[in-house]
Amino acid sequence: MSEETSRSRSTRWWVVGGAGAVVLVVALVVALQGDDESPGADATPTATAGATTSAGAQASAHPSPTGAADPSAEPTPTAAATPGASEPPAGQDVPVPPLGDKDPVVGRGDDVVSTGGIEVAATSLTAVTTDVKGPGDVVGPGIVVTLELRNTTTEPFDATGVAVAAFGGTEGVPLSPVDSDGRNDHLEGEVAAGATASGTYVFMSPDEGDALALQVLLGATFSPVVLQGLEGV
């Protein structure tokens, strides 16, 4: 065999051997990378599942309240409480039914109200226990009201026909007169020009805390007089 042929065969084996070594190295690298990636792939879902479970547990432990107010929203003012029917606001008028076709002349408290030249005022109001002597009247809380009339005309005024009624509460409940109570001293007779006369009337009391109003009718030709806010008279 010639030296050239021997050298050619030797070169060929080196090439084959080198190629085999390269293939072996590549296979080893691929195997190592597969081993490294496999645990990582398994670990990733586990971590994700763990994070999901933790988040779910945290959400369950701290649930968001339904309909929670937006902290950036302006607060809504709270409406003031409406007083009960038994405790009307100060100055609230008691409903009083109309009399005839004339509008009433209205006063408050101890105001002096004038109609047709006759001045009317409530000068006192006292809480009492009724003293009944006649059938139909009831012993219980009552009020004694004193009215004063002053005749500013030039003619005498007949007070015999003066009618007085009382009403209480936010619904204007009529208060029963206690006619048999001995403290009654109703207006009657003539009131001379420029003169003053007074009369006393007893009624059952309105419910505790209810407002009180009086309605006074002097006669058919006069506008009715309504006196509101008598609690402080």
C-alpha positions as CSV (number, residue, x, y, z in Angstrom):
1,M,0.0,0.0,0.0
2,S,1.4,3.4,-0.9
3,E,2.0,6.1,1.6
4,E,-0.6,8.4,-0.1
5,T,-3.3,5.7,0.2
6,S,-2.6,5.2,3.9
7,R,-2.7,9.0,4.6
8,S,-6.1,9.2,2.8
9,R,-7.6,6.5,4.9
10,S,-6.3,8.1,8.1
11,T,-7.9,11.4,7.2
12,R,-11.2,9.7,6.5
13,W,-11.3,8.1,9.9
14,W,-10.6,11.4,11.6
15,V,-13.5,13.0,9.8
16,V,-15.8,10.2,10.7
17,G,-14.7,10.2,14.2
18,G,-15.0,13.9,14.5
19,A,-18.5,13.9,13.1
20,G,-19.5,11.2,15.6
21,A,-18.1,13.2,18.4
22,V,-20.1,16.2,17.4
23,V,-23.3,14.2,17.2
24,L,-22.7,12.8,20.7
25,V,-22.1,16.3,22.1
26,V,-25.3,17.7,20.5
27,A,-27.3,14.7,21.8
28,L,-25.9,15.2,25.3
29,V,-26.7,19.0,25.3
30,V,-30.3,18.3,24.1
31,A,-30.8,15.7,26.8
32,L,-29.5,18.1,29.5
33,Q,-31.7,20.9,28.3
34,G,-34.8,18.6,28.3
35,D,-34.0,17.6,32.0
36,D,-33.7,21.3,33.0
37,E,-36.9,22.4,31.3
38,S,-39.1,19.6,32.5
39,P,-39.1,20.5,36.2
40,G,-39.5,24.1,35.3
41,A,-42.6,23.4,33.2
42,D,-44.1,21.4,36.1
43,A,-43.2,24.1,38.6
44,T,-44.8,26.9,36.7
45,P,-48.4,25.6,36.8
46,T,-47.9,24.7,40.5
47,A,-46.8,28.2,41.3
48,T,-49.7,29.6,39.3
49,A,-52.2,27.3,41.0
50,G,-50.7,28.3,44.3
51,A,-51.1,32.0,43.5
52,T,-54.7,31.5,42.4
53,T,-55.6,29.5,45.5
54,S,-53.9,32.2,47.7
55,A,-55.8,35.0,45.9
56,G,-59.1,33.0,46.2
57,A,-58.5,32.5,49.9
58,Q,-57.7,36.2,50.4
59,A,-60.8,37.2,48.5
60,S,-62.9,34.8,50.7
61,A,-61.3,36.1,53.9
62,H,-61.8,39.8,52.9
63,P,-65.0,39.9,50.8
64,S,-65.8,43.3,49.2
65,P,-69.0,44.7,50.7
66,T,-71.9,44.9,48.2
67,G,-72.9,48.4,47.3
68,A,-70.0,50.0,49.1
69,A,-70.0,53.8,48.8
70,D,-67.5,55.5,46.5
71,P,-65.1,57.3,48.8
72,S,-64.8,60.1,46.2
73,A,-68.5,60.7,46.2
74,E,-69.9,63.7,48.1
75,P,-71.9,62.8,51.2
76,T,-75.7,63.1,50.9
77,P,-77.2,65.4,53.5
78,T,-79.5,63.6,56.0
79,A,-83.1,64.9,56.0
80,A,-84.2,66.4,59.3
81,A,-86.6,64.2,61.3
82,T,-90.2,65.2,61.0
83,P,-91.9,65.9,64.4
84,G,-94.6,63.5,65.4
85,A,-98.2,64.4,65.3
86,S,-98.3,64.7,69.1
87,E,-95.4,67.2,69.1
88,P,-96.1,69.7,66.3
89,P,-93.4,72.3,65.5
90,A,-93.6,75.6,67.2
91,G,-96.1,77.9,65.5
92,Q,-97.8,75.2,63.4
93,D,-101.4,76.1,62.8
94,V,-104.3,73.8,63.8
95,P,-106.7,73.1,61.0
96,V,-110.0,75.0,61.7
97,P,-113.1,74.5,59.5
98,P,-114.5,77.5,57.7
99,L,-117.7,79.2,58.9
100,G,-119.9,80.6,56.2
101,D,-118.5,82.4,53.2
102,K,-116.3,84.9,55.1
103,D,-112.6,84.5,55.4
104,P,-111.4,84.3,59.0
105,V,-109.4,86.9,60.8
106,V,-106.4,85.1,62.3
107,G,-104.3,86.0,65.3
108,R,-101.7,84.1,67.3
109,G,-101.3,83.7,71.0
110,D,-102.4,86.8,72.8
111,D,-102.7,88.9,69.7
112,V,-105.7,91.3,69.6
113,V,-107.8,90.7,66.5
114,S,-110.4,93.1,65.2
115,T,-113.5,92.3,63.1
116,G,-116.4,94.7,62.5
117,G,-115.1,97.1,65.2
118,I,-115.0,94.4,67.9
119,E,-111.6,93.4,69.3
120,V,-111.1,89.8,70.4
121,A,-108.2,88.4,72.4
122,A,-107.5,85.3,74.5
123,T,-106.1,86.6,77.8
124,S,-105.6,83.3,79.7
125,L,-105.5,79.5,79.2
126,T,-105.3,77.2,82.2
127,A,-105.0,73.4,82.4
128,V,-107.5,71.9,84.8
129,T,-109.3,68.7,85.7
130,T,-112.9,69.1,84.6
131,D,-115.6,69.4,87.3
132,V,-118.7,67.9,85.7
133,K,-122.2,68.1,87.0
134,G,-124.3,67.2,84.0
135,P,-125.0,64.1,81.9
136,G,-122.6,63.5,79.0
137,D,-119.7,65.5,80.4
138,V,-116.5,63.6,81.3
139,V,-114.1,64.1,84.2
140,G,-110.6,64.4,82.8
141,P,-107.9,66.9,81.6
142,G,-109.4,70.1,80.5
143,I,-108.6,73.7,79.7
144,V,-110.2,77.0,80.9
145,V,-110.0,79.8,78.3
146,T,-110.8,83.4,79.0
147,L,-111.7,85.7,76.1
148,E,-111.9,89.5,76.2
149,L,-114.0,91.7,73.9
150,R,-113.6,95.4,73.4
151,N,-116.3,97.4,71.5
152,T,-114.5,100.1,69.5
153,T,-117.7,101.1,67.7
154,T,-120.2,103.8,68.6
155,E,-123.0,101.4,69.1
156,P,-123.6,98.7,71.7
157,F,-122.7,95.1,70.8
158,D,-124.9,92.2,71.9
159,A,-122.5,89.4,73.0
160,T,-125.3,86.9,73.8
161,G,-124.9,85.2,70.5
162,V,-121.1,84.8,70.7
163,A,-120.1,81.2,69.9
164,V,-116.7,79.7,70.9
165,A,-115.2,76.4,69.7
166,A,-111.8,74.8,70.3
167,F,-109.7,72.5,68.1
168,G,-106.5,70.6,68.8
169,G,-103.7,68.8,67.0
170,T,-102.5,68.5,63.5
171,E,-105.8,67.1,62.4
172,G,-107.9,69.9,64.0
173,V,-109.9,67.6,66.3
174,P,-112.9,69.4,67.9
175,L,-112.6,69.6,71.6
176,S,-115.7,68.9,73.6
177,P,-117.1,71.8,75.6
178,V,-117.7,71.0,79.3
179,D,-120.9,73.0,79.8
180,S,-121.7,71.7,83.3
181,D,-118.3,72.8,84.7
182,G,-119.0,75.6,87.2
183,R,-116.1,77.7,85.9
184,N,-117.9,78.5,82.7
185,D,-119.0,82.2,82.5
186,H,-119.9,82.8,78.9
187,L,-120.2,86.2,77.3
188,E,-123.7,87.6,77.2
189,G,-125.7,90.8,77.2
190,E,-124.7,94.1,75.7
191,V,-121.2,95.5,75.6
192,A,-121.5,99.3,75.4
193,A,-119.5,101.4,73.0
194,G,-115.9,101.7,74.2
195,A,-116.5,99.1,76.9
196,T,-114.8,95.7,77.5
197,A,-116.3,92.4,78.5
198,S,-114.8,88.9,79.2
199,G,-116.1,85.4,79.2
200,T,-114.7,82.0,80.4
201,Y,-115.1,78.7,78.5
202,V,-114.2,75.1,79.6
203,F,-113.2,72.4,77.1
204,M,-111.7,69.0,77.3
205,S,-107.9,69.2,76.7
206,P,-106.2,68.2,73.5
207,D,-103.7,65.4,73.6
208,E,-100.5,66.2,75.5
209,G,-98.2,68.2,73.3
210,D,-100.9,69.1,70.7
211,A,-101.4,72.7,69.6
212,L,-104.6,74.5,70.4
213,A,-106.8,76.9,68.4
214,L,-110.0,78.8,69.2
215,Q,-112.7,79.8,66.7
216,V,-114.9,82.8,67.8
217,L,-118.0,83.8,65.9
218,L,-119.4,87.1,67.0
219,G,-122.5,87.0,64.7
220,A,-123.7,86.5,61.2
221,T,-122.4,89.8,59.9
222,F,-118.8,89.4,61.3
223,S,-115.9,87.5,59.9
224,P,-115.0,84.6,62.2
225,V,-112.0,85.0,64.4
226,V,-109.4,82.2,64.7
227,L,-106.8,82.3,67.4
228,Q,-103.8,80.0,66.9
229,G,-100.8,79.1,69.0
230,L,-102.5,79.3,72.4
231,E,-100.0,77.0,74.2
232,G,-98.2,79.9,75.7
233,V,-101.1,82.1,76.6
